[in-house]
C-alpha cells in the first residue's frame, strides 16, 4: 500500500479521535449545566450531592488532558509524515463532523 494512503487513513482516525474527545468535553459541560439547573429546579442546596460535581469536574480535567495529549500526538504524526518523505499538506480539519455514535463504516464512506 502506498505511504500516502496509509498516512491519509491515519489522519482521518486522528481527526476522528480529536473530535470524539471534543464531543465528550461538550457533553460533560452540558451535563454540568444540567445538574446545576436540576438543583435549581428541585430547589435544593448547591451543596446537595456535591461529590457529583467534584467527580464530574475531575472527569472534565482528564478529558482536557486527553485533548492536550492528542494535540501532541498530532504534532508527532506530522513529524513522522515528514520523516517518511511525505511533503504534501494534509488538511488538518476533517471534512465531516464526528458524533459520539459515528461508526467506522460511516467514516470510511466519507473519505
VMD Tcl script that builds the backbone (N, CA, C; Angstrom):
set m [mol new atoms 333]
animate dup $m
set s [atomselect $m all]
$s set {name element resname resid chain x y z} {
  {N N UNK 1 A 0.851 -1.174 0.000}
  {CA C UNK 1 A 0.000 0.000 0.000}
  {C C UNK 1 A 0.900 1.242 0.000}
  {N N UNK 2 A 0.521 2.251 -0.754}
  {CA C UNK 2 A 1.322 3.463 -0.838}
  {C C UNK 2 A 1.285 4.233 0.478}
  {N N UNK 3 A 2.422 4.857 0.790}
  {CA C UNK 3 A 2.547 5.597 2.043}
  {C C UNK 3 A 1.477 6.671 2.193}
  {N N UNK 4 A 1.191 7.378 1.117}
  {CA C UNK 4 A 0.246 8.494 1.209}
  {C C UNK 4 A -1.146 8.015 1.624}
  {N N UNK 5 A -1.553 6.836 1.150}
  {CA C UNK 5 A -2.867 6.321 1.517}
  {C C UNK 5 A -2.903 5.908 2.991}
  {N N UNK 6 A -1.812 5.310 3.469}
  {CA C UNK 6 A -1.739 4.935 4.881}
  {C C UNK 6 A -1.794 6.191 5.750}
  {N N UNK 7 A -1.017 7.209 5.376}
  {CA C UNK 7 A -0.983 8.452 6.143}
  {C C UNK 7 A -2.354 9.122 6.148}
  {N N UNK 8 A -3.035 9.145 5.013}
  {CA C UNK 8 A -4.371 9.758 4.965}
  {C C UNK 8 A -5.350 9.006 5.867}
  {N N UNK 9 A -5.260 7.680 5.868}
  {CA C UNK 9 A -6.154 6.884 6.712}
  {C C UNK 9 A -5.880 7.174 8.193}
  {N N UNK 10 A -4.603 7.252 8.538}
  {CA C UNK 10 A -4.250 7.566 9.921}
  {C C UNK 10 A -4.699 8.970 10.302}
  {N N UNK 11 A -4.579 9.905 9.373}
  {CA C UNK 11 A -5.007 11.281 9.639}
  {C C UNK 11 A -6.508 11.319 9.924}
  {N N UNK 12 A -7.287 10.570 9.169}
  {CA C UNK 12 A -8.740 10.528 9.412}
  {C C UNK 12 A -9.039 10.001 10.805}
  {N N UNK 13 A -8.320 8.954 11.217}
  {CA C UNK 13 A -8.528 8.400 12.557}
  {C C UNK 13 A -8.112 9.404 13.631}
  {N N UNK 14 A -7.019 10.106 13.381}
  {CA C UNK 14 A -6.557 11.125 14.319}
  {C C UNK 14 A -7.616 12.202 14.485}
  {N N UNK 15 A -8.119 12.726 13.366}
  {CA C UNK 15 A -9.146 13.764 13.418}
  {C C UNK 15 A -10.399 13.262 14.131}
  {N N UNK 16 A -10.778 12.026 13.860}
  {CA C UNK 16 A -11.967 11.459 14.499}
  {C C UNK 16 A -11.759 11.342 16.008}
  {N N UNK 17 A -10.560 10.934 16.410}
  {CA C UNK 17 A -10.265 10.809 17.837}
  {C C UNK 17 A -10.283 12.175 18.510}
  {N N UNK 18 A -9.663 13.166 17.867}
  {CA C UNK 18 A -9.682 14.521 18.420}
  {C C UNK 18 A -11.115 15.037 18.546}
  {N N UNK 19 A -11.920 14.810 17.529}
  {CA C UNK 19 A -13.312 15.258 17.558}
  {C C UNK 19 A -14.110 14.534 18.638}
  {N N UNK 20 A -13.811 13.256 18.854}
  {CA C UNK 20 A -14.519 12.489 19.882}
  {C C UNK 20 A -14.207 13.033 21.280}
  {N N UNK 21 A -12.960 13.387 21.518}
  {CA C UNK 21 A -12.590 13.968 22.813}
  {C C UNK 21 A -13.301 15.311 22.986}
  {N N UNK 22 A -13.311 16.119 21.934}
  {CA C UNK 22 A -14.020 17.399 21.993}
  {C C UNK 22 A -15.506 17.190 22.264}
  {N N UNK 23 A -16.099 16.207 21.597}
  {CA C UNK 23 A -17.527 15.921 21.796}
  {C C UNK 23 A -17.788 15.480 23.237}
  {N N UNK 24 A -16.885 14.691 23.793}
  {CA C UNK 24 A -17.044 14.256 25.186}
  {C C UNK 24 A -16.959 15.455 26.131}
  {N N UNK 25 A -16.072 16.392 25.838}
  {CA C UNK 25 A -15.979 17.600 26.659}
  {C C UNK 25 A -17.262 18.426 26.590}
  {N N UNK 26 A -17.824 18.526 25.409}
  {CA C UNK 26 A -19.087 19.259 25.254}
  {C C UNK 26 A -20.189 18.576 26.053}
  {N N UNK 27 A -20.291 17.253 25.933}
  {CA C UNK 27 A -21.328 16.508 26.662}
  {C C UNK 27 A -21.166 16.677 28.168}
  {N N UNK 28 A -19.923 16.595 28.650}
  {CA C UNK 28 A -19.674 16.745 30.090}
  {C C UNK 28 A -20.035 18.156 30.553}
  {N N UNK 29 A -19.715 19.143 29.742}
  {CA C UNK 29 A -20.059 20.532 30.086}
  {C C UNK 29 A -21.572 20.706 30.157}
  {N N UNK 30 A -22.263 20.130 29.199}
  {CA C UNK 30 A -23.728 20.223 29.197}
  {C C UNK 30 A -24.324 19.479 30.392}
  {N N UNK 31 A -23.733 18.355 30.748}
  {CA C UNK 31 A -24.194 17.619 31.930}
  {C C UNK 31 A -24.021 18.477 33.176}
  {N N UNK 32 A -22.887 19.136 33.286}
  {CA C UNK 32 A -22.642 20.006 34.433}
  {C C UNK 32 A -23.696 21.110 34.509}
  {N N UNK 33 A -23.966 21.733 33.373}
  {CA C UNK 33 A -25.004 22.773 33.315}
  {C C UNK 33 A -26.360 22.213 33.749}
  {N N UNK 34 A -26.693 21.020 33.243}
  {CA C UNK 34 A -27.995 20.424 33.545}
  {C C UNK 34 A -28.103 20.020 35.013}
  {N N UNK 35 A -26.996 19.585 35.608}
  {CA C UNK 35 A -27.015 19.247 37.042}
  {C C UNK 35 A -27.301 20.495 37.865}
  {N N UNK 36 A -26.637 21.591 37.518}
  {CA C UNK 36 A -26.867 22.852 38.236}
  {C C UNK 36 A -28.316 23.300 38.069}
  {N N UNK 37 A -28.825 23.230 36.838}
  {CA C UNK 37 A -30.222 23.611 36.600}
  {C C UNK 37 A -31.173 22.669 37.329}
  {N N UNK 38 A -30.853 21.394 37.365}
  {CA C UNK 38 A -31.691 20.427 38.080}
  {C C UNK 38 A -31.787 20.732 39.562}
  {N N UNK 39 A -30.651 21.125 40.172}
  {CA C UNK 39 A -30.684 21.509 41.584}
  {C C UNK 39 A -31.576 22.727 41.790}
  {N N UNK 40 A -31.493 23.701 40.858}
  {CA C UNK 40 A -32.354 24.884 40.963}
  {C C UNK 40 A -33.815 24.494 40.810}
  {N N UNK 41 A -34.100 23.637 39.816}
  {CA C UNK 41 A -35.488 23.212 39.579}
  {C C UNK 41 A -36.061 22.457 40.778}
  {N N UNK 42 A -35.217 21.691 41.460}
  {CA C UNK 42 A -35.661 20.918 42.627}
  {C C UNK 42 A -35.586 21.723 43.918}
  {N N UNK 43 A -35.058 22.942 43.805}
  {CA C UNK 43 A -34.942 23.828 44.963}
  {C C UNK 43 A -34.148 23.175 46.097}
  {N N UNK 44 A -32.990 22.611 45.735}
  {CA C UNK 44 A -32.120 22.010 46.751}
  {C C UNK 44 A -30.845 22.837 46.848}
  {N N UNK 45 A -30.153 22.646 47.929}
  {CA C UNK 45 A -28.929 23.389 48.211}
  {C C UNK 45 A -27.864 23.111 47.142}
  {N N UNK 46 A -27.047 24.100 46.822}
  {CA C UNK 46 A -25.932 23.876 45.901}
  {C C UNK 46 A -24.951 22.821 46.428}
  {N N UNK 47 A -24.991 22.580 47.735}
  {CA C UNK 47 A -24.117 21.561 48.323}
  {C C UNK 47 A -24.684 20.148 48.205}
  {N N UNK 48 A -25.962 20.046 47.824}
  {CA C UNK 48 A -26.587 18.731 47.676}
  {C C UNK 48 A -25.843 17.910 46.625}
  {N N UNK 49 A -25.464 16.713 46.994}
  {CA C UNK 49 A -24.751 15.796 46.100}
  {C C UNK 49 A -23.505 16.455 45.502}
  {N N UNK 50 A -22.806 17.213 46.316}
  {CA C UNK 50 A -21.624 17.949 45.872}
  {C C UNK 50 A -20.534 17.065 45.293}
  {N N UNK 51 A -20.454 15.830 45.745}
  {CA C UNK 51 A -19.417 14.927 45.252}
  {C C UNK 51 A -19.609 14.622 43.757}
  {N N UNK 52 A -20.836 14.722 43.293}
  {CA C UNK 52 A -21.097 14.543 41.857}
  {C C UNK 52 A -20.337 15.602 41.074}
  {N N UNK 53 A -20.431 16.831 41.507}
  {CA C UNK 53 A -19.744 17.927 40.829}
  {C C UNK 53 A -18.229 17.731 40.855}
  {N N UNK 54 A -17.705 17.326 42.002}
  {CA C UNK 54 A -16.264 17.104 42.132}
  {C C UNK 54 A -15.798 16.043 41.140}
  {N N UNK 55 A -16.522 14.943 41.058}
  {CA C UNK 55 A -16.134 13.851 40.152}
  {C C UNK 55 A -16.299 14.242 38.686}
  {N N UNK 56 A -17.364 14.976 38.380}
  {CA C UNK 56 A -17.574 15.415 37.003}
  {C C UNK 56 A -16.473 16.371 36.570}
  {N N UNK 57 A -16.102 17.296 37.442}
  {CA C UNK 57 A -15.023 18.221 37.102}
  {C C UNK 57 A -13.688 17.488 36.966}
  {N N UNK 58 A -13.479 16.441 37.749}
  {CA C UNK 58 A -12.264 15.623 37.603}
  {C C UNK 58 A -12.269 14.931 36.238}
  {N N UNK 59 A -13.427 14.447 35.822}
  {CA C UNK 59 A -13.540 13.808 34.505}
  {C C UNK 59 A -13.279 14.825 33.399}
  {N N UNK 60 A -13.780 16.037 33.558}
  {CA C UNK 60 A -13.562 17.073 32.554}
  {C C UNK 60 A -12.083 17.470 32.491}
  {N N UNK 61 A -11.428 17.483 33.643}
  {CA C UNK 61 A -9.989 17.754 33.661}
  {C C UNK 61 A -9.238 16.663 32.911}
  {N N UNK 62 A -9.623 15.420 33.134}
  {CA C UNK 62 A -8.982 14.300 32.443}
  {C C UNK 62 A -9.215 14.393 30.930}
  {N N UNK 63 A -10.410 14.776 30.536}
  {CA C UNK 63 A -10.697 14.942 29.111}
  {C C UNK 63 A -9.875 16.081 28.509}
  {N N UNK 64 A -9.696 17.148 29.264}
  {CA C UNK 64 A -8.871 18.260 28.791}
  {C C UNK 64 A -7.425 17.816 28.628}
  {N N UNK 65 A -6.941 17.033 29.573}
  {CA C UNK 65 A -5.587 16.488 29.463}
  {C C UNK 65 A -5.483 15.539 28.271}
  {N N UNK 66 A -6.531 14.775 28.024}
  {CA C UNK 66 A -6.546 13.891 26.855}
  {C C UNK 66 A -6.488 14.708 25.576}
  {N N UNK 67 A -7.190 15.820 25.536}
  {CA C UNK 67 A -7.175 16.684 24.344}
  {C C UNK 67 A -5.779 17.240 24.108}
  {N N UNK 68 A -5.109 17.650 25.185}
  {CA C UNK 68 A -3.741 18.139 25.060}
  {C C UNK 68 A -2.807 17.033 24.565}
  {N N UNK 69 A -3.007 15.827 25.067}
  {CA C UNK 69 A -2.193 14.691 24.631}
  {C C UNK 69 A -2.443 14.382 23.155}
  {N N UNK 70 A -3.697 14.492 22.715}
  {CA C UNK 70 A -3.997 14.249 21.305}
  {C C UNK 70 A -3.349 15.313 20.421}
  {N N UNK 71 A -3.262 16.539 20.898}
  {CA C UNK 71 A -2.572 17.587 20.142}
  {C C UNK 71 A -1.098 17.230 19.999}
  {N N UNK 72 A -0.515 16.664 21.046}
  {CA C UNK 72 A 0.880 16.223 20.984}
  {C C UNK 72 A 1.039 15.047 20.015}
  {N N UNK 73 A 0.064 14.133 20.020}
  {CA C UNK 73 A 0.077 13.027 19.060}
  {C C UNK 73 A 0.028 13.579 17.643}
  {N N UNK 74 A -0.813 14.577 17.434}
  {CA C UNK 74 A -0.955 15.196 16.118}
  {C C UNK 74 A 0.390 15.756 15.656}
  {N N UNK 75 A 1.069 16.463 16.540}
  {CA C UNK 75 A 2.369 17.040 16.193}
  {C C UNK 75 A 3.387 15.944 15.864}
  {N N UNK 76 A 3.385 14.878 16.637}
  {CA C UNK 76 A 4.309 13.763 16.385}
  {C C UNK 76 A 4.002 13.080 15.055}
  {N N UNK 77 A 2.711 12.940 14.753}
  {CA C UNK 77 A 2.346 12.314 13.480}
  {C C UNK 77 A 2.743 13.202 12.306}
  {N N UNK 78 A 2.634 14.526 12.471}
  {CA C UNK 78 A 3.105 15.438 11.422}
  {C C UNK 78 A 4.596 15.248 11.186}
  {N N UNK 79 A 5.344 15.118 12.267}
  {CA C UNK 79 A 6.791 14.905 12.162}
  {C C UNK 79 A 7.089 13.559 11.498}
  {N N UNK 80 A 6.358 12.526 11.885}
  {CA C UNK 80 A 6.566 11.202 11.294}
  {C C UNK 80 A 6.278 11.218 9.796}
  {N N UNK 81 A 5.255 11.965 9.415}
  {CA C UNK 81 A 4.910 12.096 7.991}
  {C C UNK 81 A 6.092 12.671 7.222}
  {N N UNK 82 A 6.729 13.679 7.781}
  {CA C UNK 82 A 7.888 14.273 7.123}
  {C C UNK 82 A 9.061 13.297 7.057}
  {N N UNK 83 A 9.272 12.535 8.117}
  {CA C UNK 83 A 10.361 11.542 8.113}
  {C C UNK 83 A 10.129 10.451 7.074}
  {N N UNK 84 A 8.869 10.205 6.764}
  {CA C UNK 84 A 8.543 9.217 5.725}
  {C C UNK 84 A 8.703 9.800 4.326}
  {N N UNK 85 A 9.000 11.090 4.257}
  {CA C UNK 85 A 9.187 11.718 2.960}
  {C C UNK 85 A 7.910 12.197 2.317}
  {N N UNK 86 A 6.865 12.317 3.082}
  {CA C UNK 86 A 5.592 12.795 2.559}
  {C C UNK 86 A 5.525 14.290 2.834}
  {N N UNK 87 A 5.589 15.067 1.769}
  {CA C UNK 87 A 5.655 16.514 1.905}
  {C C UNK 87 A 4.333 17.194 1.595}
  {N N UNK 88 A 3.375 16.446 1.095}
  {CA C UNK 88 A 2.092 17.072 0.776}
  {C C UNK 88 A 1.412 17.502 2.062}
  {N N UNK 89 A 0.697 18.594 1.961}
  {CA C UNK 89 A -0.028 19.097 3.122}
  {C C UNK 89 A -1.384 18.420 3.193}
  {N N UNK 90 A -1.643 17.761 4.301}
  {CA C UNK 90 A -2.960 17.172 4.529}
  {C C UNK 90 A -3.764 18.163 5.341}
  {N N UNK 91 A -5.006 18.381 4.947}
  {CA C UNK 91 A -5.864 19.294 5.702}
  {C C UNK 91 A -5.912 18.844 7.146}
  {N N UNK 92 A -5.738 19.792 8.043}
  {CA C UNK 92 A -5.796 19.429 9.447}
  {C C UNK 92 A -7.220 19.356 9.954}
  {N N UNK 93 A -8.164 19.948 9.237}
  {CA C UNK 93 A -9.567 19.900 9.632}
  {C C UNK 93 A -10.272 18.771 8.883}
  {N N UNK 94 A -11.013 17.936 9.594}
  {CA C UNK 94 A -11.780 16.912 8.906}
  {C C UNK 94 A -12.884 17.545 8.071}
  {N N UNK 95 A -13.287 16.854 7.031}
  {CA C UNK 95 A -14.350 17.361 6.168}
  {C C UNK 95 A -15.710 16.802 6.591}
  {N N UNK 96 A -15.791 16.337 7.815}
  {CA C UNK 96 A -17.015 15.772 8.336}
  {C C UNK 96 A -17.078 16.074 9.820}
  {N N UNK 97 A -18.259 15.976 10.366}
  {CA C UNK 97 A -18.446 16.155 11.797}
  {C C UNK 97 A -18.578 14.779 12.430}
  {N N UNK 98 A -17.858 14.549 13.502}
  {CA C UNK 98 A -17.929 13.266 14.193}
  {C C UNK 98 A -18.873 13.418 15.378}
  {N N UNK 99 A -19.792 12.496 15.474}
  {CA C UNK 99 A -20.682 12.481 16.627}
  {C C UNK 99 A -20.287 11.305 17.502}
  {N N UNK 100 A -20.805 11.282 18.699}
  {CA C UNK 100 A -20.449 10.235 19.647}
  {C C UNK 100 A -20.858 8.852 19.147}
  {N N UNK 101 A -21.822 8.762 18.247}
  {CA C UNK 101 A -22.307 7.461 17.787}
  {C C UNK 101 A -21.833 7.134 16.373}
  {N N UNK 102 A -20.872 7.883 15.861}
  {CA C UNK 102 A -20.372 7.657 14.496}
  {C C UNK 102 A -19.675 6.279 14.428}
  {N N UNK 103 A -19.809 5.623 13.304}
  {CA C UNK 103 A -19.196 4.307 13.145}
  {C C UNK 103 A -18.018 4.383 12.198}
  {N N UNK 104 A -17.139 3.363 12.263}
  {CA C UNK 104 A -16.011 3.299 11.338}
  {C C UNK 104 A -16.496 3.236 9.899}
  {N N UNK 105 A -17.594 2.540 9.665}
  {CA C UNK 105 A -18.129 2.434 8.311}
  {C C UNK 105 A -18.517 3.806 7.788}
  {N N UNK 106 A -19.162 4.603 8.608}
  {CA C UNK 106 A -19.555 5.941 8.193}
  {C C UNK 106 A -18.325 6.782 7.879}
  {N N UNK 107 A -17.300 6.691 8.727}
  {CA C UNK 107 A -16.078 7.454 8.488}
  {C C UNK 107 A -15.409 7.006 7.198}
  {N N UNK 108 A -15.417 5.712 6.923}
  {CA C UNK 108 A -14.784 5.201 5.714}
  {C C UNK 108 A -15.518 5.690 4.467}
  {N N UNK 109 A -16.827 5.837 4.568}
  {CA C UNK 109 A -17.612 6.264 3.422}
  {C C UNK 109 A -17.420 7.745 3.109}
  {N N UNK 110 A -17.045 8.529 4.119}
  {CA C UNK 110 A -16.965 9.979 3.946}
  {C C UNK 110 A -15.787 10.367 3.082}
  {N N UNK 111 A -14.609 9.732 3.267}
  {CA C UNK 111 A -13.394 9.985 2.519}
  {C C UNK 111 A -13.378 11.143 1.715}
}
mol reanalyze $m
mol bondsrecalc $m
mol representation Tube
mol addrep $m
